[in-house]
């Protein structure tokens, strides 16, 4: 408890403390060090009381798992075993050094992780995980000993997916560029802010720095910079993939999957096939040549969760081949889903994108041309932009499809990474269909299937066909005897 809290404080207060040390007079430096020492002592005392007043136990009579915590404000968390959706065993870098784990309990519809137990040993974590996931109905009134847990671990099934170092390099070189670019942008934003703080601290002449930067910006330097950025992105993407998916393996346990991964922070995730709401797999051009694809399973998520929290709760399996994909889909659906009849979007799908990405920028440039600069100087760049935008719009239209069969709904989308989302009708929570006033004559509408894990939408489809599909899907929801989770 102490090490975890202290590490969080150091991470959040490192820059302010450094700035304070630089700006503070030497006469007050001793007071600053005393203050830091007092803060460490307070953290140690708080961590001790957090540990002392933290407890958890199984209430066998009511089939509940109870967690008590809090020093001044007492919290009693009661989780019914039947409501537990997922139990993860994670291990951060600090926990790997100390030899402990974190057990996270996720319930259906909860906001984030419902219950968290930190600093638990591996044997206890595995026994507790097995007990919680059995639920109330399958529980046998006997206690598993440490010896039984060791025997179970020794006879664990062989992984049917295990990513080699070469496969991880392929994954890093061919996928997840969007996430890496987002991380780089966030890093650069933080870096520029830190640079600004350093300039303010050391009273550097900002005009001189800006002039030096402008003098070095030529077309050749810009080209070299772009190439360097692309190489850095590729290297960062590979490093990020190695850290996240190192020692990645997937094991089958009846109709469930156990997924282990992580270099610095180990993560152990349990996936119950019945609780999967949306199954997704993506593949781009390079991955297709290498016979690789990425899979993602979405489970029930809370309404109050942010997009980042929902994405972090998804189960990811990268670097699958088609055979492994079919095995996972067969485990979830009892068969490999077949694509039914195909719905195509209306040409207005292209028209709207052309207006937004081509016409509007052209109008803005024409207005600026009369106010501030000559458009002729930037016309070649705009032509390149239009060609690029037109290509993106074309492939977006080409890959925007909806496949409907008796048992499955499959949505296809994407430009570079072609994504397919699969749901079964009986897991639909609600359906929304809408038609704009100016689309009535053309008989065009938009439809959205709402599930517990997110939405599946198809735009610019035939309105009459979509209405028939709604009636059919709602009939399946009402008549099906299958549970939605």
N, C-alpha and C positions, 0 to 999 in steps of 0.2 A: 504493500500500500504506500509506504513512504517513498520507495524508489520510483513508482509510477507517477505519483503526484509531483515529486521533485523534478522528474524528467519533463513533465508537462509545463511546469513553471519556467524551467530553463529555456524550453523551446519558445515560449510566448514572451519572455522578458529579456532575452539575450540582447537584442538590439537596443532597447531602452537603457539597459544597464551599461552597455558599452558607451553609448552617447553620454550617459550621466558621468561615467568615469572620466571621459575625455574633457567634458565641460566643467566638471567640479574642481574647485581649487584644492590644492594638496592638503590644506588645513582641514577641509571637510571630508577628505577621502576616508579617513579612519571611521567617521560617523557612518559613511555609506557602507563600509565593510561590516560594521557592527549591525547595521540594519539588515544586510543580507544574511548575516549569521543568525539574527533573531528570527528572520523569515523561515530559515531552514529548521530552526528549533520548533517553531509553530507548526510547520508542515509535519514534522516528526510526531508531535503530540496529537495533532488531528488524525494522522494516519493510524496511530495506536488506538484511539477511541473508535475510529471507523472499523478497525479490525475487531475490537472487543465487542462491539454491539452488532456485529454482522453474524447472522446464522441462517441456515436453511434446513428444511426437513420435508419428508414425505408424509402427508396425512392419509394413511391407508384407508381409514374409515370413510372419508369423503372423496377419495381419489384426487387429492389436490397436492400441488407442490407449493410450499410456502417459503418466502424469503423475507426475513426481518432485517432492517438496517436503519441507520440514522442515530445521531447523538442527541441533538436538541429537538429535532423533528423526527419522530418515529414513523417509519413506513412499514406497513405489513402488506406484502404482495402475495396474492393467492391465485395460482394458475391451475385451472382444471386440466387434468391430463388429456382429456379428449380434445381440448382446444389447441394443443401444441402442434404447430405446423412443421417446425424445423428446429433442430438443435445443432449448433456449430461449435467445434472446438478449435480455437485459434491460439496462436503463439507468436507474440511480437518478438523483436530482437532482444529487448530487455528481459522478457520472460524466458527466452532461450538461454540467456546467460544465467538466470536464476533457477532454471529448471522447472518452471510452472506453466500453466495454461489458463486460458479464459474460456468459460463455457457460456454461450449465448443462446437464449431461448426465444423463439419467435412464434407468436400465436397468430391465428387467422384474424386479419383486420386490425392488428395492433399498430401503434405508431412507433416504428423502429423496433428495436429489440426489447421484448417485454421484460425479460429477466436476465441479469448478467452476474456471473460468479467469477471473480478474478482470483488468481493465485491458487488454483486447484491443481493437484498432482494428476499425472496422466491416467493412472489406474482408476482413481475415483471419478475422473471426468468421463472415461469410457463406460464405466459401470452405470453412472448416473444417466448418461446419454441413452444407453440401451433401455434402461428402466423407463425413462420419460417417453421415449418413442414407442414403447409397447402399448402405452395407454392403459385405460382402466379395464378394458375387456380382455386383453391378452395377458394380463399380469398373473404370474404364478407366485404364490405366497412362499417364497424362499429367497434367501439372500445370497448373492454371488460373492464368493470369496476371491481374494487376490490370486490364488492359485488357479481358479477357474478362468479368471480374466486372462492370465498368461497363456493358458492352454488355448483359449479362444483366439488370442492374437497369433499364436504359432500356427493355427490351422485356418487362418484367414484366406479367402480365395485369392487367386492370382489376378492381378489387374488385366482387364481386357483392352484397356487403352493406357499406354505409358509413353509419354513424349520423350524422345531422345534429344540430345543437344543439337543435332543437325535439324531436327524438326522444329525446335524452338527458334533456331536461326532463320529457317524458312518463314515461320510465322511472323517474326519480327521484321523481316524484309518485305513481306507482302500484305500486311494487314495492320489495322488499328492506327492509321496515320492521323485520323481526325482527333483521337484522344491525345496523341503525342503533340500535335500542333496546339491543342488547347492548353496542355501543360506548359509548352514552351512560351505561349503568349502570356500565361499567368506568371511564369518565371521572369520573363522580360519586364512585365509591368512592375513586379516587385523589385527587380534589379534597377529599373529607372528611378523608382522611388528611393531606393537605398543610395543610388548615385547622387540624387538631388540632396539627400540628407548629408552625405559626405561633403558635397560642394558647399553646403551651408555651414557645416561645422568648421571646415578649413578655410572658409571665405575665399574660394576660388572665383576668378573672374569668369562669369557665365558667358559674356560676350566673346571672350577669347576662345573659350571651349567651342561655342557655336560656330565661330569663324573657321577654326581649324577643321571642324567636322564638314562644313560646307565645301572647303577647298579640296578635301579628299574625295568628294563625291563626283565621280566621272562615270561615263557609260561602262567603261571597262571595269572599274571598281564595283559598280552595281552588279554587273554580270558575274564577277568573281564572288561577290557577296551572296548572290542567289545560289550559285553552285555550292558554296561552303555551307549555307543554311540547309540545303537539301541533304548534303552528306551528314551534317550534324543531326538532322531529323532522323535519318536512317539509322545512325549509330545509337541515338537516344531510344528509338523505337525498339531496337534489338536488345539494348540493355534493360529497358523497361519490361520487355517480354520475358527475358531471362529471370529477372527478379520476381515477377509476378507468378510465372508458370513453372519455375524450376522444380524438378522432381514431381511433375504433374502425373497423376495416375487416377484411373477410374476403376472401381471395383463393383461387381454386381452382388447384391444380397437380396435374393428372392426377386420382388418387383421394385427394388429400390437401388439407388446408386450411392456409393460413397466416394467423394472426390477429395483428394489430398493435393496440395500444391503450396509453393512459396519458398523463397530462398531466405530472406531476412525475417519475414513473418510467415509462419506456417499456418495454413488454414485447412480445417477438416470439415467438409460439408456433407450433409445427408439429404438426399433428394428422394422423396416419395412420388412414384409415378402418378398416383391417383390425384395428387395435389397440384399437378402442373396444369396451368390454365392456358398458356400460350407457348407453343414450341416454335422456335425461330432458327433458321440456318441461313448463313450468308456466304457468298463466294464471289470473288472478283476474277478478272482475266488471268492474272498470274497464278492464283490459287487453283483455277480450273486446269491449267497446264501441269501443275504439280499434284493434281488429284487431292486437294485439300479443301476444307471448308470449316467455318466456325459455327458452333451451335450455342444457343442460349435458351434456357427454360425460365419462364416467368411464372411465379407463384402468386398467391393472394397477397395484395398490398393494401395498406391503409390509405384512406382518402386524404389524410393530412400529410402523407409523406411527400417530400419533394421529388422531382425527377431524378436527382442524384441519388437519393436514398433508395428509390425504387430500382434504379439501375444497379446499385451496389448489392441489392438483395437477389438479383438474377443469378442463376447458375450458369456459368460459362464453361464450355468444353471446346477449346480451340484445336486446330490441326487434325480434325477427323478426316478419314477417307469415306467414300460413299457406303462401303460395307458397314463401318462403325456407325455412321449416321443411321442407316436402316435398322441396325440392332437397337439403338437407343429409341428410335421412333416406334419400333415394334414393342418395346417394353412399355412405352407410354400408352400407345393406342391399340395394342394387341395385333397390329399389322402396320405395314407401311402405307400411309395415306395416299390415295390415288387422286389425281386431279380430275375433276368433273368437267362440265361444260364451262366455256370461257366467256367472261364478260369483258368487253372492250370499252374504254372511255370514249366519249364524244370528242370531235376535233376541237371543241371549245376549250378543252384541257390545254391544248397547245396555245390557243389564242390568248388566254388569260396570262400565261407565262411570258409570251412574247410582249404583251403590253407592259407587264411589270418589269421585265428584265432588259428590254430593248427600247421600247417606245418612250417610257418615262425617262431613262437616262439620256436619250437623244434630245428630248424636250429640255431637260435641265442644261445640257451642253449648249443648245441653241440660245437659251436665255443668257447664260454666262458669256457666250460669244459676243453678245451686244453690250455687255456691261464691262467686262474686265480683260479678256484675252481673245486672241484670234483662234478660231476653231481649227483652221487649216493646219496649225502646228501639231494638233493632237489627233487629227483625223486618222492617220495610220494606226495609232493605238486603239482608237475606237473601233476601227474595222476588225482588228484582231479580237477585241472584246466581243463584238457581235458574233463573229464566227465561233468563238468559244461558247458563248451563251446559247447559240442556236444548236450546237452539238449537244450540250447538256440538256436542253429542252427536248430534243429529239429522242435521246435515250431514256429520259424520264417518262415520256409518253409511251415509248416502245415497251418499257418494263412495268408499266402501270396496268396490272391485270388482276382479275378476281376469278378464282376457280371454285366452282360449287358442285359438290357431289351429294349423295344421299346422307353421308355420315360426316363430311368434312367441309370446312370453309378455309380456303388457302388464298392469302393475299400476297401478291408479288409486287415489289417496288424497288427503286434504286437507280442510280446512274452508273457508278463504278462498282460498288459493292451491291450485288443483286441479292435482295433479302426476300425470304418467303416465311410468312407467319401462318401457323396452322392452329385452328381451334375446332372444337366439336360443338354442334348446336346446343346440346343440353347444358353446356357451361355458360351460355349467354345469360347475363343478368337483365339486360334491357336492350332495345333496338331503337335507334333514332333515324328517321328519314326526313329529309327536307328538300324543298324545291323553291328556288328563287322565282320571283315574279316574271323576270325576263327569260326564264328557262321553260315556262309552261308550254309555249307553242312548240318548242323543240323536244318536249317530253324528256327532259333531263332532270336528274336528281342526285343527291348525295346520301349515302347510308353509312351508319356507324353502329357496330356491334360492341356493346359495353360488357366487359368481363371483370372479374374480381382482380385481374392483374393488369388491366389497361384496355385500350380501345383498338379496334380494327376497323379502318375506314376505307371506303371506295367512293371516289368522286367522279362526277360527270357520267354516270351510268344511265341506262334506259329506265325511266321512272316506273313504267308499268311492270317491267321485269323485277325491279327492286321491291315493289309492293307485294308481288306474288311471293318473293323470297321471304319477306318479313312474315307473312302469314304461315308459310311452311315452317320456318325456324321456330316461331312461337308455338306452333302445334307440336313440334318435336320437344320443346322445353316442357310443355304441359303434360305430354303423354309419356315421356321417358321416365323409367324407374331408376335410372342411374343418378348417383349423387354428383353434385357439381364440384365437390372436393372431398 
